[in-house]
Amino acid sequence: MEGKVNLDQFFYPESVAIFGSFKPGAIAYEILRNVVEGGFEGKLIPVNPRGGSVEAAGRRFEIKTALEEPVDTAIIAVPAKIVPSLVDEIGPLIEGAIVISAGFSEVGNWELERELVERARKHGVRLIGPNCAGVFGVHGKFFGSFEVRVKPGGLALISQSGAFGGAALAMGNEEKVGFSAFVSYGNAADLNESDFLEYFADDENTKVIALYIEGVKDGRRFLKALRYASSKKPVIILKAGKSASGAKAVASHTGSLAGSYEIYRAAFRQAGAIEVEEMEEVFDAAKAFEMYERAGKRVAVITNSGGPGVLATDKIERLGLEIARLDDKTVEALKSFLPPQCSVRNPVDLIADADYDRYKRTIETVCKDENVDSILVICVPPIFIPSGEIAKAVIEAECSKPVVVNFMAGELVGRGVELLEEKGIKNFTTPERAARALRWLSMR
């Protein structure tokens, strides 16, 4: 895309300088420790005018009193009032700066923020922040933030809020989602959501982009970037500041204008992005798109429990999907091997004692039906049937169509979920969440 900025210095750096206090518990120290523990293989230079040394994660570093050699990126966690002069001083030696420091436009110090940008532009330095939580370049083993580290995967998370980003990373770990990158961009004094959308659209390690957004400063640029990114890969958006009170909170949080939600909503739709309502939906959508590019609207439900099957059916129809009408040949084929107590219409109820063979043959039979675009498999195993057995049936069933699974609940399905994860099959913890995953796949 014309005008797109290369941001490799932030997400795949080979050398990094960190500025701040290196006393345990200080932000600069915690970032240094995170970078070391994350396995960063490049050069690391802690800088503080007092000098000395610091140990982090078993490695001892000499603290430089000043930066004396070129590096890709500087991470800055010093008092706000000295940030502009520091950037001016090190500008000739750096390509980018991540400014963690707060105390700029978000508290009304617009002039200080303008000065920071001017000093950076004088040297051709690109800025992330200020008032941000830093960045992760997961596949570059660079964890330049004080937030919890994550596993490698395909999700790039762009967050205007550092605290939201940190909570989302922790939740992503619980949901077993892998990340390609994370960026908290705070006040967006220089680089903003549009730059990151364009960058991750072309990043080969990123399969899905998620954006937490409160407000944007350049609506036209944002729409152009969103269109570009959405044309390349799924973009999931969680918008804050929809209500009047929420919009006021946004202004006090990052200094951005939330604007009319209806305008944002229309822009999201026009660009082909997928808007979600809650945090958990971000990860459900990400998991769905890590497995499949898209799916049709006609869904078959296979379950061993009637109640969850009904819940899935209700949710599927409320979401605008269709409960597929199984072909008569499919129904007869199911009757040929299923016990007479089983329901062979859609949803297909295999009843509580369904085992490996019953699940596998049913999935393969339903998958061949031309009226079916995708399959939702539900498993609520009784204590006498190991969930791992059913997981193997899902894994080994021959089916070329998207299969989304809901194994529930808790420890009872732990082994089954583990086996599915090993094969890249994500579990959705409720029938409703599995149904929503299929809806998002149908929107591409």
C-alpha positions as a Markdown table, in Angstrom:
| # | Residue | x | y | z |
|---|---|---|---|---|
| 1 | Met | 0.0 | 0.0 | 0.0 |
| 2 | Glu | 1.4 | 3.4 | -1.0 |
| 3 | Gly | 2.6 | 5.4 | 2.0 |
| 4 | Lys | 2.8 | 2.4 | 4.2 |
| 5 | Val | 5.5 | 2.5 | 7.0 |
| 6 | Asn | 7.9 | -0.3 | 7.7 |
| 7 | Leu | 7.9 | -1.0 | 11.4 |
| 8 | Asp | 10.2 | -3.9 | 11.6 |
| 9 | Gln | 12.4 | -2.0 | 14.0 |
| 10 | Phe | 9.7 | -2.3 | 16.6 |
| 11 | Phe | 8.6 | -5.9 | 16.1 |
| 12 | Tyr | 11.7 | -7.6 | 14.8 |
| 13 | Pro | 14.5 | -5.5 | 16.3 |
| 14 | Glu | 18.2 | -6.6 | 16.4 |
| 15 | Ser | 19.3 | -4.1 | 19.0 |
| 16 | Val | 17.4 | -2.2 | 21.8 |
| 17 | Ala | 18.3 | 0.4 | 24.3 |
| 18 | Ile | 16.1 | 0.9 | 27.5 |
| 19 | Phe | 16.1 | 4.2 | 29.4 |
| 20 | Gly | 14.9 | 4.5 | 33.0 |
| 21 | Ser | 15.4 | 3.3 | 36.5 |
| 22 | Phe | 16.7 | -0.3 | 36.8 |
| 23 | Lys | 15.8 | -0.8 | 40.5 |
| 24 | Pro | 13.6 | -3.9 | 40.8 |
| 25 | Gly | 10.0 | -2.9 | 40.4 |
| 26 | Ala | 10.7 | 0.1 | 38.3 |
| 27 | Ile | 9.2 | 0.0 | 34.8 |
| 28 | Ala | 12.4 | 0.1 | 32.9 |
| 29 | Tyr | 13.8 | -2.8 | 35.0 |
| 30 | Glu | 10.6 | -4.9 | 34.5 |
| 31 | Ile | 10.8 | -4.4 | 30.8 |
| 32 | Leu | 14.4 | -5.4 | 30.7 |
| 33 | Arg | 13.6 | -8.5 | 32.7 |
| 34 | Asn | 10.7 | -9.3 | 30.4 |
| 35 | Val | 12.9 | -8.9 | 27.3 |
| 36 | Val | 15.6 | -11.2 | 28.7 |
| 37 | Glu | 13.2 | -13.8 | 30.0 |
| 38 | Gly | 11.4 | -13.8 | 26.6 |
| 39 | Gly | 14.6 | -15.0 | 24.9 |
| 40 | Phe | 15.6 | -11.9 | 22.9 |
| 41 | Glu | 18.7 | -12.8 | 20.9 |
| 42 | Gly | 19.7 | -9.2 | 19.9 |
| 43 | Lys | 21.8 | -6.6 | 21.7 |
| 44 | Leu | 20.3 | -5.0 | 24.9 |
| 45 | Ile | 21.7 | -1.8 | 26.3 |
| 46 | Pro | 20.3 | -0.4 | 29.6 |
| 47 | Val | 20.9 | 3.4 | 30.0 |
| 48 | Asn | 20.8 | 5.6 | 33.0 |
| 49 | Pro | 23.0 | 8.7 | 33.8 |
| 50 | Arg | 24.0 | 7.1 | 37.1 |
| 51 | Gly | 25.5 | 4.1 | 35.5 |
| 52 | Gly | 26.3 | 1.0 | 37.6 |
| 53 | Ser | 25.1 | -2.5 | 36.7 |
| 54 | Val | 21.9 | -4.6 | 36.9 |
| 55 | Glu | 21.0 | -8.2 | 36.9 |
| 56 | Ala | 17.9 | -9.4 | 35.2 |
| 57 | Ala | 16.8 | -13.0 | 34.8 |
| 58 | Gly | 20.3 | -14.3 | 35.5 |
| 59 | Arg | 22.1 | -11.9 | 33.2 |
| 60 | Arg | 24.3 | -9.0 | 34.4 |
| 61 | Phe | 24.4 | -5.8 | 32.3 |
| 62 | Glu | 26.6 | -2.7 | 32.6 |
| 63 | Ile | 24.3 | 0.3 | 32.7 |
| 64 | Lys | 25.5 | 2.9 | 30.2 |
| 65 | Thr | 25.5 | 6.5 | 31.3 |
| 66 | Ala | 24.6 | 7.5 | 27.7 |
| 67 | Leu | 23.8 | 5.8 | 24.4 |
| 68 | Glu | 26.9 | 5.7 | 22.3 |
| 69 | Glu | 26.1 | 3.3 | 19.4 |
| 70 | Pro | 23.2 | 2.9 | 17.0 |
| 71 | Val | 20.2 | 0.7 | 17.9 |
| 72 | Asp | 17.0 | -0.1 | 16.1 |
| 73 | Thr | 14.7 | 1.0 | 18.9 |
| 74 | Ala | 14.7 | 2.8 | 22.3 |
| 75 | Ile | 12.3 | 2.1 | 25.0 |
| 76 | Ile | 11.8 | 5.2 | 27.2 |
| 77 | Ala | 10.5 | 5.1 | 30.7 |
| 78 | Val | 11.7 | 8.4 | 32.2 |
| 79 | Pro | 9.8 | 11.5 | 33.6 |
| 80 | Ala | 7.7 | 13.1 | 30.9 |
| 81 | Lys | 9.3 | 16.5 | 31.1 |
| 82 | Ile | 12.7 | 15.1 | 30.0 |
| 83 | Val | 11.5 | 12.8 | 27.2 |
| 84 | Pro | 11.7 | 15.4 | 24.3 |
| 85 | Ser | 15.3 | 16.4 | 25.1 |
| 86 | Leu | 16.3 | 12.7 | 25.5 |
| 87 | Val | 14.8 | 11.9 | 22.0 |
| 88 | Asp | 16.6 | 14.9 | 20.6 |
| 89 | Glu | 19.9 | 13.6 | 22.1 |
| 90 | Ile | 19.6 | 10.0 | 20.9 |
| 91 | Gly | 17.7 | 10.8 | 17.7 |
| 92 | Pro | 20.8 | 10.3 | 15.4 |
| 93 | Leu | 21.3 | 6.8 | 16.9 |
| 94 | Ile | 17.8 | 5.3 | 16.8 |
| 95 | Glu | 15.1 | 4.4 | 14.2 |
| 96 | Gly | 12.2 | 4.2 | 16.6 |
| 97 | Ala | 11.2 | 5.1 | 20.1 |
| 98 | Ile | 8.6 | 3.4 | 22.4 |
| 99 | Val | 7.6 | 6.0 | 24.9 |
| 100 | Ile | 6.1 | 4.4 | 28.0 |
| 101 | Ser | 6.2 | 7.6 | 30.0 |
| 102 | Ala | 2.8 | 9.2 | 30.8 |
| 103 | Gly | 2.0 | 12.9 | 31.5 |
| 104 | Phe | 1.4 | 14.2 | 28.0 |
| 105 | Ser | -1.9 | 15.1 | 26.2 |
| 106 | Glu | -3.9 | 12.6 | 28.3 |
| 107 | Val | -3.5 | 15.1 | 31.2 |
| 108 | Gly | -3.6 | 18.2 | 29.1 |
| 109 | Asn | 0.1 | 18.6 | 28.4 |
| 110 | Trp | -0.4 | 19.1 | 24.6 |
| 111 | Glu | 2.6 | 21.3 | 24.2 |
| 112 | Leu | 5.0 | 18.8 | 25.7 |
| 113 | Glu | 3.6 | 16.1 | 23.3 |
| 114 | Arg | 4.0 | 18.4 | 20.3 |
| 115 | Glu | 7.6 | 19.1 | 21.3 |
| 116 | Leu | 8.3 | 15.4 | 21.6 |
| 117 | Val | 6.9 | 14.8 | 18.1 |
| 118 | Glu | 8.9 | 17.7 | 16.6 |
| 119 | Arg | 12.2 | 16.5 | 18.2 |
| 120 | Ala | 11.5 | 13.0 | 16.8 |
| 121 | Arg | 10.7 | 14.2 | 13.3 |
| 122 | Lys | 13.8 | 16.3 | 13.2 |
| 123 | His | 15.8 | 13.0 | 13.3 |
| 124 | Gly | 13.4 | 10.8 | 11.3 |
| 125 | Val | 12.5 | 8.8 | 14.4 |
| 126 | Arg | 9.1 | 7.1 | 14.5 |
| 127 | Leu | 7.3 | 7.1 | 17.9 |
| 128 | Ile | 4.9 | 4.7 | 19.6 |
| 129 | Gly | 3.1 | 6.4 | 22.5 |
| 130 | Pro | 3.6 | 8.2 | 24.7 |
| 131 | Asn | 1.5 | 6.9 | 27.6 |
| 132 | Cys | 1.7 | 3.3 | 26.3 |
| 133 | Ala | 2.5 | -0.2 | 27.6 |
| 134 | Gly | 5.0 | -1.1 | 24.9 |
| 135 | Val | 5.1 | -3.8 | 22.2 |
| 136 | Phe | 5.7 | -7.5 | 21.6 |
| 137 | Gly | 7.2 | -9.0 | 18.5 |
| 138 | Val | 6.5 | -12.5 | 19.5 |
| 139 | His | 8.1 | -14.3 | 16.5 |
| 140 | Gly | 11.2 | -12.1 | 16.9 |
| 141 | Lys | 11.3 | -13.1 | 20.6 |
| 142 | Phe | 11.0 | -9.5 | 21.6 |
| 143 | Phe | 8.8 | -8.7 | 24.6 |
| 144 | Gly | 9.3 | -4.9 | 24.9 |
| 145 | Ser | 6.6 | -4.3 | 27.5 |
| 146 | Phe | 5.9 | -5.0 | 31.2 |
| 147 | Glu | 2.8 | -7.1 | 30.2 |
| 148 | Val | 2.5 | -10.9 | 30.5 |
| 149 | Arg | 4.3 | -12.8 | 27.8 |
| 150 | Val | 2.3 | -14.9 | 25.3 |
| 151 | Lys | 2.8 | -17.9 | 23.1 |
| 152 | Pro | 3.6 | -17.5 | 19.4 |
| 153 | Gly | 0.7 | -17.7 | 17.0 |
| 154 | Gly | -1.2 | -15.7 | 14.4 |
| 155 | Leu | -3.0 | -12.9 | 16.3 |
| 156 | Ala | -1.7 | -9.3 | 16.2 |
| 157 | Leu | -3.4 | -7.3 | 19.0 |
| 158 | Ile | -3.5 | -3.5 | 18.5 |
| 159 | Ser | -4.7 | -1.7 | 21.7 |
| 160 | Gln | -5.1 | 2.0 | 22.4 |
| 161 | Ser | -5.3 | 1.1 | 26.1 |
| 162 | Gly | -2.3 | -0.4 | 27.8 |
| 163 | Ala | -4.4 | -1.9 | 30.6 |
| 164 | Phe | -6.9 | -3.4 | 28.3 |
| 165 | Gly | -4.0 | -4.9 | 26.3 |
| 166 | Gly | -2.5 | -6.4 | 29.3 |
| 167 | Ala | -5.8 | -8.0 | 30.4 |
| 168 | Ala | -6.4 | -9.2 | 26.9 |
| 169 | Leu | -2.9 | -10.9 | 26.7 |
| 170 | Ala | -3.6 | -12.7 | 30.0 |
| 171 | Met | -7.0 | -13.8 | 28.8 |
| 172 | Gly | -5.5 | -14.9 | 25.5 |
| 173 | Asn | -3.2 | -17.2 | 27.4 |
| 174 | Glu | -6.1 | -18.7 | 29.3 |
| 175 | Glu | -8.0 | -19.1 | 25.9 |
| 176 | Lys | -4.9 | -20.8 | 24.4 |
| 177 | Val | -4.6 | -18.2 | 21.7 |
| 178 | Gly | -1.2 | -17.6 | 20.1 |
| 179 | Phe | 0.0 | -14.1 | 19.2 |
| 180 | Ser | 2.2 | -12.7 | 16.5 |
| 181 | Ala | 2.4 | -9.2 | 18.0 |
| 182 | Phe | 1.0 | -6.8 | 20.5 |
| 183 | Val | 1.2 | -3.0 | 20.5 |
| 184 | Ser | -0.2 | -0.5 | 23.0 |
| 185 | Tyr | 0.0 | 2.8 | 21.2 |
| 186 | Gly | -1.4 | 5.1 | 23.9 |
| 187 | Asn | -1.8 | 8.8 | 22.8 |
| 188 | Ala | -0.8 | 8.0 | 19.2 |
| 189 | Ala | 1.3 | 11.2 | 18.9 |
| 190 | Asp | 3.0 | 9.8 | 15.8 |
| 191 | Leu | 2.2 | 6.2 | 14.8 |
| 192 | Asn | -1.4 | 5.2 | 15.2 |
| 193 | Glu | -3.9 | 2.4 | 14.6 |
| 194 | Ser | -3.8 | 3.1 | 10.8 |
| 195 | Asp | -0.1 | 2.5 | 10.6 |
| 196 | Phe | -0.3 | -0.7 | 12.6 |
| 197 | Leu | -3.3 | -2.0 | 10.5 |
| 198 | Glu | -1.3 | -1.5 | 7.3 |
| 199 | Tyr | 1.9 | -3.1 | 8.8 |
| 200 | Phe | 0.2 | -6.2 | 10.1 |
| 201 | Ala | -1.8 | -6.6 | 6.9 |
| 202 | Asp | 1.5 | -7.5 | 5.2 |
| 203 | Asp | 3.2 | -9.3 | 8.2 |
| 204 | Glu | 3.7 | -12.9 | 7.2 |
| 205 | Asn | 3.4 | -14.1 | 10.8 |
| 206 | Thr | 0.1 | -12.4 | 11.3 |
| 207 | Lys | -3.1 | -14.3 | 10.3 |
| 208 | Val | -5.7 | -12.3 | 12.2 |
| 209 | Ile | -5.7 | -8.6 | 13.4 |
| 210 | Ala | -7.6 | -7.5 | 16.5 |
| 211 | Leu | -8.1 | -3.9 | 17.3 |
| 212 | Tyr | -9.3 | -2.3 | 20.6 |
| 213 | Ile | -10.1 | 1.2 | 19.7 |
| 214 | Glu | -11.5 | 4.2 | 21.6 |
| 215 | Gly | -11.3 | 7.0 | 19.0 |
| 216 | Val | -9.3 | 8.0 | 16.0 |
| 217 | Lys | -7.9 | 11.4 | 14.9 |
| 218 | Asp | -7.9 | 10.9 | 11.2 |
| 219 | Gly | -11.1 | 9.1 | 10.1 |
| 220 | Arg | -10.4 | 9.0 | 6.4 |
| 221 | Arg | -6.9 | 7.6 | 6.9 |
| 222 | Phe | -8.3 | 5.0 | 9.3 |
| 223 | Leu | -11.0 | 3.9 | 6.8 |
| 224 | Lys | -8.4 | 3.5 | 4.1 |
| 225 | Ala | -6.1 | 1.5 | 6.3 |
| 226 | Leu | -9.0 | -0.7 | 7.6 |
| 227 | Arg | -10.1 | -1.4 | 4.1 |
| 228 | Tyr | -6.6 | -2.4 | 3.1 |
| 229 | Ala | -6.1 | -4.7 | 6.1 |
| 230 | Ser | -9.5 | -6.3 | 5.8 |
| 231 | Ser | -8.8 | -7.1 | 2.2 |
| 232 | Lys | -5.8 | -9.1 | 3.3 |
| 233 | Lys | -6.9 | -10.9 | 6.4 |
| 234 | Pro | -9.7 | -10.8 | 9.1 |
| 235 | Val | -9.8 | -7.7 | 11.2 |
| 236 | Ile | -11.7 | -7.9 | 14.5 |
| 237 | Ile | -12.7 | -4.7 | 16.2 |
| 238 | Leu | -13.8 | -4.0 | 19.8 |
| 239 | Lys | -14.9 | -0.4 | 20.0 |
| 240 | Ala | -15.1 | 1.4 | 23.4 |
| 241 | Gly | -16.9 | 4.7 | 24.0 |
| 242 | Lys | -20.2 | 3.9 | 22.3 |
| 243 | Ser | -22.4 | 5.7 | 24.9 |
| 244 | Ala | -22.3 | 9.4 | 25.7 |
| 245 | Ser | -20.7 | 8.7 | 29.1 |
| 246 | Gly | -18.3 | 6.3 | 27.5 |
| 247 | Ala | -17.2 | 8.9 | 24.9 |
| 248 | Lys | -16.4 | 11.3 | 27.8 |
| 249 | Ala | -14.3 | 8.7 | 29.5 |
| 250 | Val | -12.4 | 8.1 | 26.3 |
| 251 | Ala | -11.5 | 11.8 | 26.1 |
| 252 | Ser | -10.0 | 11.8 | 29.6 |
| 253 | His | -8.2 | 8.5 | 29.0 |
| 254 | Thr | -6.2 | 9.0 | 25.8 |
| 255 | Gly | -7.0 | 12.5 | 24.7 |
| 256 | Ser | -8.9 | 11.1 | 21.6 |
| 257 | Leu | -12.4 | 12.0 | 20.4 |
| 258 | Ala | -14.7 | 9.0 | 20.4 |
| 259 | Gly | -17.0 | 10.5 | 17.9 |
| 260 | Ser | -20.4 | 9.1 | 16.9 |
| 261 | Tyr | -20.6 | 5.4 | 17.3 |
| 262 | Glu | -23.0 | 5.1 | 14.3 |
| 263 | Ile | -20.3 | 6.6 | 12.1 |
| 264 | Tyr | -17.7 | 4.1 | 13.4 |
| 265 | Arg | -20.1 | 1.2 | 12.9 |
| 266 | Ala | -20.9 | 2.2 | 9.3 |
| 267 | Ala | -17.1 | 2.5 | 8.7 |
| 268 | Phe | -16.4 | -0.9 | 10.1 |
| 269 | Arg | -19.1 | -2.5 | 7.8 |
| 270 | Gln | -18.0 | -0.6 | 4.8 |
| 271 | Ala | -14.4 | -1.7 | 5.2 |
| 272 | Gly | -15.3 | -5.4 | 5.8 |
| 273 | Ala | -14.1 | -5.5 | 9.4 |
| 274 | Ile | -15.8 | -7.7 | 12.0 |
| 275 | Glu | -17.1 | -5.9 | 15.1 |
| 276 | Val | -17.5 | -7.7 | 18.4 |
| 277 | Glu | -19.1 | -6.7 | 21.6 |
| 278 | Glu | -17.1 | -8.3 | 24.3 |
| 279 | Met | -13.5 | -9.3 | 25.1 |
| 280 | Glu | -14.1 | -13.0 | 24.9 |
| 281 | Glu | -15.5 | -12.6 | 21.4 |
| 282 | Val | -12.2 | -11.2 | 20.2 |
| 283 | Phe | -10.5 | -14.5 | 21.1 |
| 284 | Asp | -13.3 | -16.7 | 19.8 |
| 285 | Ala | -13.1 | -14.9 | 16.5 |
| 286 | Ala | -9.3 | -15.2 | 16.4 |
| 287 | Lys | -9.5 | -18.9 | 17.2 |
| 288 | Ala | -12.0 | -19.4 | 14.4 |
| 289 | Phe | -9.9 | -17.6 | 11.8 |
| 290 | Glu | -6.7 | -19.4 | 12.8 |
| 291 | Met | -8.4 | -22.6 | 11.8 |
| 292 | Tyr | -10.4 | -21.6 | 8.7 |
| 293 | Glu | -10.6 | -18.8 | 6.3 |
| 294 | Arg | -14.4 | -18.8 | 5.9 |
| 295 | Ala | -17.5 | -21.0 | 6.1 |
| 296 | Gly | -21.0 | -21.0 | 4.6 |
| 297 | Lys | -24.2 | -20.4 | 6.6 |
| 298 | Arg | -25.7 | -23.9 | 6.6 |
| 299 | Val | -24.7 | -25.6 | 9.8 |
| 300 | Ala | -25.1 | -29.2 | 11.0 |
| 301 | Val | -25.0 | -29.8 | 14.8 |
| 302 | Ile | -23.8 | -33.1 | 16.2 |
| 303 | Thr | -24.2 | -33.6 | 19.9 |
| 304 | Asn | -24.4 | -36.3 | 22.6 |
| 305 | Ser | -26.6 | -34.1 | 24.8 |
| 306 | Gly | -30.0 | -32.7 | 23.7 |
| 307 | Gly | -29.9 | -29.5 | 25.8 |
| 308 | Pro | -26.6 | -28.1 | 24.5 |
| 309 | Gly | -27.8 | -29.1 | 21.0 |
| 310 | Val | -30.9 | -27.0 | 21.4 |
| 311 | Leu | -28.9 | -24.0 | 22.8 |
| 312 | Ala | -26.6 | -24.2 | 19.7 |
| 313 | Thr | -29.6 | -24.4 | 17.4 |
| 314 | Asp | -31.3 | -21.4 | 19.0 |
| 315 | Lys | -28.1 | -19.3 | 18.8 |
| 316 | Ile | -27.3 | -20.4 | 15.2 |
| 317 | Glu | -30.7 | -19.1 | 14.0 |
| 318 | Arg | -30.6 | -15.9 | 16.1 |
| 319 | Leu | -27.2 | -15.1 | 14.5 |
| 320 | Gly | -28.6 | -15.4 | 11.0 |
| 321 | Leu | -27.2 | -18.8 | 10.1 |
| 322 | Glu | -29.2 | -21.8 | 9.0 |
| 323 | Ile | -29.8 | -25.2 | 10.5 |
| 324 | Ala | -29.0 | -27.3 | 7.5 |
| 325 | Arg | -31.7 | -29.6 | 6.2 |
| 326 | Leu | -30.0 | -33.0 | 5.9 |
| 327 | Asp | -30.5 | -34.8 | 2.6 |
| 328 | Asp | -32.7 | -38.0 | 2.8 |
| 329 | Lys | -29.7 | -40.1 | 1.8 |
| 330 | Thr | -27.8 | -38.7 | 4.8 |
| 331 | Val | -30.6 | -39.5 | 7.1 |
| 332 | Glu | -30.8 | -43.0 | 5.9 |
| 333 | Ala | -27.1 | -43.5 | 6.2 |
| 334 | Leu | -27.2 | -42.3 | 9.8 |
| 335 | Lys | -30.1 | -44.7 | 10.6 |
| 336 | Ser | -28.0 | -47.6 | 9.3 |
| 337 | Phe | -25.5 | -47.4 | 12.1 |
| 338 | Leu | -26.9 | -45.2 | 14.9 |
| 339 | Pro | -29.0 | -46.7 | 17.7 |
| 340 | Pro | -32.8 | -46.2 | 17.2 |
| 341 | Gln | -32.9 | -43.8 | 20.2 |
| 342 | Cys | -30.7 | -41.3 | 18.3 |
| 343 | Ser | -32.2 | -38.3 | 16.4 |
| 344 | Val | -31.0 | -38.4 | 12.8 |
| 345 | Arg | -32.4 | -35.0 | 11.9 |
| 346 | Asn | -30.5 | -31.8 | 12.5 |
| 347 | Pro | -29.3 | -31.5 | 15.3 |
| 348 | Val | -28.1 | -35.1 | 15.2 |
| 349 | Asp | -28.3 | -36.4 | 18.8 |
| 350 | Leu | -26.0 | -39.3 | 19.4 |
| 351 | Ile | -27.2 | -39.7 | 23.0 |
| 352 | Ala | -25.0 | -39.8 | 26.1 |
| 353 | Asp | -23.1 | -43.1 | 25.5 |
| 354 | Ala | -21.8 | -42.0 | 22.1 |
| 355 | Asp | -18.3 | -43.3 | 21.6 |
| 356 | Tyr | -15.3 | -42.8 | 19.2 |
| 357 | Asp | -16.9 | -44.8 | 16.4 |
| 358 | Arg | -20.3 | -43.2 | 16.6 |
| 359 | Tyr | -18.9 | -39.7 | 16.5 |
| 360 | Lys | -16.4 | -40.4 | 13.8 |
| 361 | Arg | -18.9 | -42.1 | 11.4 |
| 362 | Thr | -21.5 | -39.4 | 12.0 |
| 363 | Ile | -19.1 | -36.5 | 11.3 |
| 364 | Glu | -17.9 | -38.2 | 8.1 |
| 365 | Thr | -21.5 | -39.0 | 7.0 |
| 366 | Val | -22.9 | -35.5 | 7.6 |
| 367 | Cys | -19.8 | -33.9 | 6.1 |
| 368 | Lys | -20.6 | -35.5 | 2.7 |
| 369 | Asp | -24.1 | -33.8 | 2.6 |
| 370 | Glu | -24.2 | -31.1 | 0.0 |
| 371 | Asn | -26.7 | -29.1 | 2.1 |
| 372 | Val | -24.1 | -28.7 | 4.9 |
| 373 | Asp | -21.4 | -26.0 | 4.9 |
| 374 | Ser | -20.0 | -26.5 | 8.4 |
| 375 | Ile | -20.4 | -28.7 | 11.4 |
| 376 | Leu | -20.6 | -27.9 | 15.1 |
| 377 | Val | -19.6 | -30.9 | 17.3 |
| 378 | Ile | -20.7 | -30.8 | 20.9 |
| 379 | Cys | -19.4 | -33.2 | 23.5 |
| 380 | Val | -20.6 | -33.4 | 27.2 |
| 381 | Pro | -19.0 | -36.8 | 28.1 |
| 382 | Pro | -20.4 | -39.0 | 30.8 |
| 383 | Ile | -17.7 | -40.1 | 33.4 |
| 384 | Phe | -17.4 | -43.6 | 31.7 |
| 385 | Ile | -16.4 | -42.2 | 28.3 |
| 386 | Pro | -13.0 | -40.4 | 28.2 |
| 387 | Ser | -13.2 | -37.1 | 26.4 |
| 388 | Gly | -9.9 | -38.0 | 24.7 |
| 389 | Glu | -11.7 | -40.7 | 22.8 |
| 390 | Ile | -14.1 | -38.3 | 21.3 |
| 391 | Ala | -11.4 | -35.8 | 20.6 |
| 392 | Lys | -9.6 | -38.5 | 18.5 |
| 393 | Ala | -12.8 | -39.1 | 16.6 |
| 394 | Val | -13.0 | -35.4 | 15.7 |
| 395 | Ile | -9.3 | -35.3 | 14.7 |
| 396 | Glu | -9.4 | -38.6 | 12.7 |
| 397 | Ala | -12.7 | -38.0 | 10.9 |
| 398 | Glu | -12.3 | -37.4 | 7.2 |
| 399 | Cys | -14.0 | -34.1 | 6.5 |
| 400 | Ser | -13.1 | -31.2 | 4.2 |
| 401 | Lys | -15.5 | -28.7 | 5.7 |
| 402 | Pro | -15.0 | -26.5 | 8.8 |
| 403 | Val | -15.6 | -28.3 | 12.0 |
| 404 | Val | -16.0 | -26.3 | 15.2 |
| 405 | Val | -16.1 | -28.0 | 18.6 |
| 406 | Asn | -17.6 | -27.4 | 21.9 |
| 407 | Phe | -16.3 | -29.8 | 24.6 |
| 408 | Met | -17.7 | -29.0 | 28.0 |
| 409 | Ala | -17.0 | -28.7 | 30.9 |
| 410 | Gly | -14.0 | -28.2 | 33.1 |
| 411 | Glu | -11.7 | -31.1 | 34.1 |
| 412 | Leu | -14.0 | -33.6 | 32.5 |
| 413 | Val | -12.9 | -32.6 | 29.0 |
| 414 | Gly | -9.4 | -31.5 | 29.9 |
| 415 | Arg | -7.6 | -34.4 | 28.1 |
| 416 | Gly | -9.9 | -34.1 | 25.0 |
| 417 | Val | -9.3 | -30.3 | 24.7 |
| 418 | Glu | -5.5 | -30.9 | 25.1 |
| 419 | Leu | -5.5 | -33.4 | 22.2 |
| 420 | Leu | -7.5 | -31.1 | 20.0 |
| 421 | Glu | -5.1 | -28.2 | 20.7 |
| 422 | Glu | -2.2 | -30.3 | 19.7 |
| 423 | Lys | -3.7 | -30.7 | 16.3 |
| 424 | Gly | -4.6 | -27.0 | 16.0 |
| 425 | Ile | -8.3 | -27.5 | 16.7 |
| 426 | Lys | -9.6 | -24.8 | 19.1 |
| 427 | Asn | -12.3 | -25.5 | 21.7 |
| 428 | Phe | -15.2 | -23.2 | 22.3 |
| 429 | Thr | -16.4 | -23.6 | 25.9 |
| 430 | Thr | -20.1 | -23.1 | 25.3 |
| 431 | Pro | -22.5 | -24.0 | 22.4 |
| 432 | Glu | -23.2 | -20.3 | 22.0 |
| 433 | Arg | -19.6 | -19.3 | 21.6 |
| 434 | Ala | -19.1 | -22.1 | 19.0 |
| 435 | Ala | -22.1 | -20.8 | 17.1 |
| 436 | Arg | -20.7 | -17.3 | 17.1 |
| 437 | Ala | -17.4 | -18.6 | 15.7 |
| 438 | Leu | -19.3 | -20.0 | 12.7 |
| 439 | Arg | -21.1 | -16.7 | 12.2 |
| 440 | Trp | -17.8 | -14.8 | 12.0 |
| 441 | Leu | -16.4 | -17.4 | 9.5 |
| 442 | Ser | -19.5 | -16.8 | 7.4 |
| 443 | Met | -18.9 | -13.1 | 7.3 |
| 444 | Arg | -15.7 | -13.3 | 5.3 |
